[in-house]
Amino acid sequence: MRIKMYMKNKSKANKITNNENIDEYIKIDIRARGYYLISHVKDSINISDLKRISFIAEENKDKKLLLYCHSGATAAEFGDKLVELGYNNIYYYDDNYFNMPDSWIVKNS
């Protein structure tokens, strides 16, 4: 049994759920590099700089960008700022990283 120990985050960006197919998204892990190296979402890139993420959003307006972090709080905050900058292709995972489906995760040993 998983216990949720956080509050849902509010953002102008779109939320995704565990039931969605994320293959079509550009997945951006905004956690610290060390956490990314331990495990991350398959085919994700590790960028924690909002300005660099905005460049990716600008260059890929026709694609969906998925932001995720530890709890969804930073992803929601970054998503909010990106939407305020005019990007409508921003999505975020509003849950604890460890609640993601195992099929999404790559673990490095």
C-alpha positions as a Markdown table, in Angstrom:
| # | Residue | x | y | z |
|---|---|---|---|---|
| 1 | Met | 0.0 | 0.0 | 0.0 |
| 2 | Arg | 1.3 | 3.4 | -1.0 |
| 3 | Ile | 0.7 | 6.3 | 1.3 |
| 4 | Lys | 0.4 | 9.8 | -0.2 |
| 5 | Met | 2.2 | 12.3 | 2.0 |
| 6 | Tyr | 2.0 | 15.5 | -0.1 |
| 7 | Met | -0.6 | 17.9 | -1.3 |
| 8 | Lys | -1.6 | 18.1 | -4.9 |
| 9 | Asn | 0.2 | 20.9 | -6.8 |
| 10 | Lys | -1.5 | 23.5 | -8.8 |
| 11 | Ser | -0.2 | 24.6 | -12.1 |
| 12 | Lys | -1.5 | 26.1 | -15.4 |
| 13 | Ala | 0.3 | 23.3 | -17.2 |
| 14 | Asn | -1.5 | 20.0 | -17.9 |
| 15 | Lys | -1.4 | 17.1 | -15.5 |
| 16 | Ile | -0.8 | 13.6 | -16.6 |
| 17 | Thr | -1.7 | 10.4 | -14.8 |
| 18 | Asn | -0.3 | 6.9 | -14.6 |
| 19 | Asn | -2.8 | 5.7 | -17.2 |
| 20 | Glu | -1.3 | 7.8 | -20.0 |
| 21 | Asn | 1.1 | 6.6 | -22.7 |
| 22 | Ile | 4.1 | 8.9 | -22.4 |
| 23 | Asp | 6.0 | 7.6 | -25.4 |
| 24 | Glu | 4.9 | 10.6 | -27.5 |
| 25 | Tyr | 6.3 | 13.1 | -24.9 |
| 26 | Ile | 9.7 | 14.7 | -24.6 |
| 27 | Lys | 10.4 | 13.7 | -21.0 |
| 28 | Ile | 12.4 | 16.1 | -18.8 |
| 29 | Asp | 13.7 | 15.0 | -15.4 |
| 30 | Ile | 14.3 | 18.2 | -13.4 |
| 31 | Arg | 15.7 | 16.4 | -10.4 |
| 32 | Ala | 19.4 | 16.7 | -9.5 |
| 33 | Arg | 21.8 | 14.7 | -11.8 |
| 34 | Gly | 22.6 | 12.2 | -9.1 |
| 35 | Tyr | 19.0 | 11.1 | -8.7 |
| 36 | Tyr | 18.7 | 10.9 | -12.5 |
| 37 | Leu | 21.7 | 8.6 | -12.7 |
| 38 | Ile | 20.2 | 6.2 | -10.1 |
| 39 | Ser | 16.8 | 5.9 | -11.9 |
| 40 | His | 14.8 | 7.9 | -14.4 |
| 41 | Val | 11.9 | 7.7 | -16.8 |
| 42 | Lys | 12.9 | 5.8 | -20.0 |
| 43 | Asp | 14.1 | 8.2 | -22.8 |
| 44 | Ser | 14.1 | 11.2 | -20.5 |
| 45 | Ile | 16.7 | 14.0 | -20.4 |
| 46 | Asn | 18.0 | 15.6 | -17.2 |
| 47 | Ile | 17.7 | 19.4 | -17.3 |
| 48 | Ser | 17.0 | 21.5 | -14.2 |
| 49 | Asp | 17.4 | 24.9 | -15.7 |
| 50 | Leu | 14.1 | 26.6 | -16.6 |
| 51 | Lys | 15.7 | 28.7 | -19.4 |
| 52 | Arg | 17.1 | 25.6 | -21.1 |
| 53 | Ile | 13.7 | 23.9 | -20.9 |
| 54 | Ser | 12.1 | 27.0 | -22.4 |
| 55 | Phe | 14.5 | 26.7 | -25.4 |
| 56 | Ile | 13.4 | 23.0 | -25.8 |
| 57 | Ala | 9.7 | 24.1 | -25.6 |
| 58 | Glu | 10.3 | 26.8 | -28.2 |
| 59 | Glu | 12.1 | 24.4 | -30.6 |
| 60 | Asn | 9.4 | 21.7 | -30.2 |
| 61 | Lys | 6.1 | 23.5 | -30.2 |
| 62 | Asp | 4.5 | 20.6 | -32.0 |
| 63 | Lys | 5.5 | 18.1 | -29.3 |
| 64 | Lys | 4.4 | 17.6 | -25.7 |
| 65 | Leu | 6.9 | 18.2 | -23.0 |
| 66 | Leu | 6.5 | 16.2 | -19.8 |
| 67 | Leu | 8.2 | 17.6 | -16.6 |
| 68 | Tyr | 8.7 | 15.5 | -13.5 |
| 69 | Cys | 10.6 | 15.8 | -10.2 |
| 70 | His | 10.4 | 14.1 | -6.8 |
| 71 | Ser | 7.0 | 15.2 | -5.7 |
| 72 | Gly | 5.5 | 17.2 | -8.6 |
| 73 | Ala | 6.0 | 20.5 | -6.8 |
| 74 | Thr | 8.9 | 21.8 | -8.9 |
| 75 | Ala | 7.4 | 20.3 | -12.1 |
| 76 | Ala | 4.2 | 22.2 | -11.4 |
| 77 | Glu | 6.1 | 25.4 | -10.7 |
| 78 | Phe | 8.2 | 25.1 | -13.9 |
| 79 | Gly | 5.1 | 24.2 | -15.8 |
| 80 | Asp | 3.3 | 27.3 | -14.5 |
| 81 | Lys | 6.2 | 29.5 | -15.6 |
| 82 | Leu | 6.4 | 28.0 | -19.0 |
| 83 | Val | 2.7 | 28.3 | -19.7 |
| 84 | Glu | 3.0 | 32.0 | -18.6 |
| 85 | Leu | 5.7 | 32.4 | -21.2 |
| 86 | Gly | 3.2 | 31.2 | -23.8 |
| 87 | Tyr | 4.0 | 27.5 | -24.2 |
| 88 | Asn | 0.9 | 25.4 | -24.4 |
| 89 | Asn | 2.7 | 22.0 | -24.9 |
| 90 | Ile | 3.7 | 21.7 | -21.2 |
| 91 | Tyr | 2.6 | 18.7 | -19.0 |
| 92 | Tyr | 3.7 | 17.6 | -15.6 |
| 93 | Tyr | 3.5 | 14.6 | -13.4 |
| 94 | Asp | 1.7 | 15.6 | -10.2 |
| 95 | Asp | 2.7 | 12.7 | -7.9 |
| 96 | Asn | 5.6 | 11.2 | -6.1 |
| 97 | Tyr | 8.3 | 9.9 | -8.5 |
| 98 | Phe | 8.1 | 6.5 | -6.8 |
| 99 | Asn | 4.4 | 6.2 | -7.6 |
| 100 | Met | 5.2 | 6.2 | -11.3 |
| 101 | Pro | 4.4 | 2.9 | -13.1 |
| 102 | Asp | 7.4 | 0.6 | -13.1 |
| 103 | Ser | 7.1 | 0.3 | -16.9 |
| 104 | Trp | 8.2 | 4.0 | -17.2 |
| 105 | Ile | 11.3 | 3.7 | -15.0 |
| 106 | Val | 14.9 | 2.8 | -16.0 |
| 107 | Lys | 17.1 | 1.8 | -13.0 |
| 108 | Asn | 20.8 | 1.9 | -13.2 |
| 109 | Ser | 22.9 | -0.4 | -11.0 |
